[in-house]
Amino acid sequence: MKKVLIALVAFAASSVVLAGGHASASASPNYTYLELGYLKGLSIGGNDGDGFAISGSYAIDDKWHVAYTNEDWDEAIWLLDTSDIDVDTFTLGVSPALNASTDLVFEVSYVDGDIDGIDFDGFEVSTGIRSMIASNVELNAAIASSNVDIDGFDIESVALSVGAQYSCDNGINVGVDHDVSNGATNFGLRYNF
């Protein structure tokens, strides 16, 4: 946990320094978009976890946003076994600006889903940073703590994620987000509004 926090602080500090040097050429992070993603997870015994995600986010104003994500995993790794997992996440976030191209991001999410037909739900809180290090390149990192109830059992976890978005012409982004904690990666195609 200590290494995760140190890594997040180091990333945040370097992003602020880099963003400060590029602020005149950079935009601020965008919170209104739709995204389709291909999910890839760890492999155990030849079973490769993969799936698809659809997500959207809407900026209510220059600080607040709401978001929704659905992840549909096939043969995902969970508790050293493979499972089919379907997860819906509903999020409310606030993103105060550190400077013209870098935001701190605080989010609270309700998580609901099932693992091989067993229902679960719970909450997640996360803190992160999103920084436009160039006018078309965004880097992000977050640390999240979740508590979900699965069939009467409370499961708590902490996760670190890192990602990048490259903005092409006409509002289209390609990106990758990687969960360092569990090895899951989302390769996304995003349309910014």
Residue pairs with C-beta under 8 A, 6 or more apart in sequence:
1 158
4 143
4 158
4 160
4 180
5 143
7 141
7 160
8 128
8 129
8 141
8 142
8 143
8 160
11 129
11 139
11 141
11 162
12 129
12 141
15 102
15 129
15 131
15 133
15 139
15 141
16 98
16 99
16 102
16 131
18 131
18 133
19 26
19 98
19 99
19 100
19 101
19 102
19 131
19 132
19 133
20 99
22 101
22 132
22 133
22 134
22 135
23 99
23 100
23 101
25 134
25 135
26 100
26 101
26 132
26 133
26 134
26 135
27 101
27 132
27 135
28 97
28 100
28 101
28 103
28 132
29 95
29 101
29 103
29 130
29 131
29 132
29 138
29 140
30 59
30 192
31 57
31 58
31 59
31 65
31 93
31 95
32 57
32 58
32 59
32 65
32 192
32 193
33 56
33 57
33 173
33 190
33 191
33 192
33 193
34 54
34 55
34 56
34 190
34 191
34 193
35 53
35 54
35 55
35 56
35 175
35 188
35 189
35 190
35 191
36 52
36 53
36 54
36 188
36 189
37 52
37 53
37 54
37 55
37 186
37 187
37 188
37 189
38 50
38 51
38 52
38 53
38 186
38 187
38 188
39 49
39 50
39 51
39 52
39 53
39 71
39 73
39 184
39 185
39 186
40 48
40 49
40 50
40 184
40 185
40 187
41 48
41 49
41 50
41 73
41 76
41 77
41 182
41 183
41 184
41 185
42 49
42 77
42 182
42 183
42 184
43 49
43 77
44 77
44 80
44 82
45 82
47 75
47 77
47 82
48 75
49 73
49 74
49 75
49 76
49 77
49 82
49 184
50 73
50 74
50 75
51 71
51 72
51 73
51 74
51 76
51 85
52 71
52 72
53 69
53 70
53 71
53 72
53 186
53 188
54 69
54 70
55 67
55 68
55 69
55 70
56 67
56 68
57 65
57 66
57 67
57 68
57 91
58 65
58 66
58 67
59 65
60 66
63 94
63 95
63 96
64 92
64 93
64 94
64 95
65 91
65 92
65 93
65 94
65 95
66 90
66 91
66 92
66 93
67 89
67 90
67 91
67 93
67 107
68 88
68 89
68 90
68 91
69 87
69 88
69 89
69 91
70 86
70 87
70 88
70 89
71 85
71 86
71 87
71 89
72 85
72 86
73 83
73 84
73 85
73 86
73 87
74 84
75 82
75 83
75 84
76 82
76 83
76 84
76 85
76 184
77 83
77 182
77 183
78 85
78 115
83 115
83 116
84 115
84 116
85 113
85 114
85 115
85 116
86 113
86 114
87 111
87 112
87 113
88 111
88 112
88 113
89 109
89 110
89 111
89 112
89 124
90 109
90 110
90 112
91 107
91 108
91 109
91 110
92 107
92 108
92 109
93 105
93 106
93 107
93 108
94 105
94 106
94 107
95 103
95 104
95 105
95 106
95 130
96 103
96 104
97 103
98 104
98 129
101 131
101 132
101 133
102 129
102 130
102 131
102 132
103 129
103 130
103 131
104 127
104 128
104 129
105 126
105 127
105 128
105 129
105 130
105 140
105 142
106 125
106 126
106 127
107 124
107 125
107 126
107 128
108 123
108 124
108 125
109 123
109 124
109 125
109 126
110 121
110 122
110 123
111 120
111 121
111 122
111 123
111 124
111 146
111 148
112 119
112 120
112 121
113 119
113 120
113 121
114 120
115 150
118 150
118 151
119 150
119 151
120 148
120 149
120 150
120 151
121 148
121 149
122 146
122 147
122 148
122 149
122 155
123 146
123 147
123 148
124 144
124 145
124 146
124 147
125 144
125 145
125 146
126 142
126 143
126 144
126 145
127 142
127 143
127 144
128 140
128 141
128 142
128 143
128 161
129 140
129 141
129 142
130 138
130 139
130 140
131 138
131 139
131 140
132 138
133 139
135 167
136 166
136 167
136 168
137 164
137 165
137 166
137 167
138 164
138 165
138 167
138 175
139 162
139 163
139 164
140 161
140 162
140 163
140 164
140 165
140 177
141 160
141 161
141 162
141 163
142 160
142 161
143 158
143 159
143 160
143 161
144 158
144 159
144 160
144 161
145 156
145 157
145 158
146 156
146 157
146 158
146 159
147 154
147 155
147 156
148 154
148 155
149 155
157 181
158 181
159 179
159 180
159 181
159 182
160 179
160 180
160 181
161 177
161 178
161 179
161 180
161 181
162 177
162 178
162 180
163 175
163 176
163 177
163 178
164 175
164 176
165 173
165 174
165 175
165 190
166 173
166 174
166 175
167 173
167 192
168 174
171 191
171 192
171 193
172 189
172 190
172 191
172 192
173 188
173 189
173 190
173 191
173 192
174 188
174 189
174 190
175 187
175 188
175 190
176 185
176 186
176 187
176 188
177 185
177 186
177 188
178 184
178 185
178 186
179 185
